Amino acid sequence: MTIGLISDTHGKITEDVLSHLKDCDEVWHGGDLGDIAVIDQVKQMGLPFRGVYGNIDDSEIRAELPLNLEFEIDGLNVFITHIGGYPPKYNSRVKKIIHQTKPHLYICGHSHICKVMRDSEIGTIHMNPGACGHKGFHSIRVMLKFEILGGKIENLRAIELGKRGALSHN
């Protein structure tokens, strides 16, 4: 199963992002969609969408998506939230959840910094896909893709999408 992991679209999902999602089995979003149309665009491609709302998201998005999302897929326990911090410096809300549930994979967005690291204390892998939108303080737009095979994360790759603000006519 191939997962396209994006975050911080801030109102627009561009054709370059969509082209990298075409071969995915699911798309996951770490929050700050900025526009409900982001979900619609992914669903129009026939792809299942899972995500959480972020701090910039309005009431329409918050009615559609949760603050926290916990699920199991192919033997992998996943926890997604928008703001949570990095191992071992989680915010207090997320620290409590992670230490209780011990997910195999913890995902957040918000920082606009692409980062993958292990919390060896509890055996969790943390992923932040960075920001693939054009608004924000990041320089380079990024997303992650990986596969889930028998409860394990395989073939993880970061995809650089070009400079922020270099918006084409897509």
N, C-alpha and C positions, 0 to 999 in steps of 0.2 A: 504494500500500500504506500503510495507516494503522497506526501503532505507538502503543501505550499504554505509557508508560515510568513504572514505579513503583519505589519502594525503601523500605526501612525500615518494613515493615508491622508488625513486632514482634508477630507472633502472630495478627493479625486483619485480614482484608480486608473492609471494610464495604460495605454496599449502595450507598452513594454512589460509591465507587470503582468497583465492578462496573458501575454504570449508565453511567459514562464509558468503560468498556472494551467495551461491547456492540457498538459499530460499528467496532472495531479488527480488523485482520487478524492481528496478533500482539500478545502482551504480553511485555514485557521487564522483568526485575526486577534491581535493582542490589544485592541482598543484604540480610541481616538480615530474612529472612522470619519467623522466630520460631516457625513451625509449618508442617509439611508440608501441612496442609490448605489453605494459601494456593495452592499449586500445583494441588491438586485442584479448588478452586473455579473457577479460571480454566479448567482443562481441561473442567469440567462445562459451561461455556458454549460449548464447541466451539472454543475459541481455542488456537492454538499458543502454548506458553510457552517462553521462553528466560530463563535467569538464572544467577546465581552465588550461592554461599553467602557469608554475612557473619560477622563476629566473634561474634555471639550464637548462630549456628545450630548445632544439635546434630548428632550423628553421622548421624542419619537423613537430614537435609537435605544434609549433606556427602557422603553416599553417592549422592545423586541429582543434585547440582549441582557444577560445578567451581569452583575458585578464580578462574580466568581463563577467559573465553569469547571466542574469536576466530572470526568468520565473515564471509562476503560475502553480501549480499542486494541484488538489483537494481543491481549495480555499486558498492555502498557497502561498504567494508571497515570492520568494527565490532570494537571491543575493549571488553569489559566486565569489571570487577573491582569488589570492594566498597570497599577502601581503596586510594587511589592518589594523592591530592593533586590540585592544580589547576595548569594551565599558568602559568608554567614550573616551578613548585615541586612536581614529582612526587616521590613517595618513590623510593628507589633501585631497588627491584624493578620498579616500573612505568616509571620513566624509561628503563631498559634496554630493556624491551619496546617502548615507544612509539617510541623512536629507531631500533630495528631494523625494526619492522613498518610504521611510519608510517600508522596507520589513518586513514581519513577521519573516523571518529566514535569518540571515547573516552568511555565512560560509567563513572561510579562512583557510589556512594552514601555512606553512613557519616556525613557531616557534618550531615545533616538540613537543609542549606541548598540551596535551589533556585538553580542557577547554570548559565548557558550562556555559554561564551566560546571564543574562537579562540586556538589556539597558532599564531601566524603564522610562527614559525620552521620548523615542519614541516607546516603546513597542516591541522592536526587541529582538529576542533570538539569541545569538551568539553561534556558534559551531566551534571549531577547533578540528578535530579528532586526533590530534597528528600525529606521523609518524608511518607508518606500514612497512617501508623499513628497510634495514639493514645498510645503510650508514647514518651517521650523529652523532650528539652529544647526542641524547636521550639514555636513558638506556633501557627502556622497549618499545617495539613496541605496538601500540594501534590503534584501529579503533572504529567507532561508528556505531550502528544500531538503527533505530527508525521506527515508523510507522506514517503515515499521515492518519488521520481519520477525515473527514469533516472539513478540514482546520486547524486541531490541531495536534500538535506533541504528540505522545503517546509512551509509552513503550521504552523510550530512555535507551540505555545501552552501556557502554564502554566495549570493549573486549580487554583484555590483550593477546598479542600474543607471549610473551616470550622476552628474552633479545636480544638486537641489537647485530648483529655480530655472533649470534649462528646459523648460516646458516646451514641448513641440505642439503641433496642432492636433494631437491625439485626444 
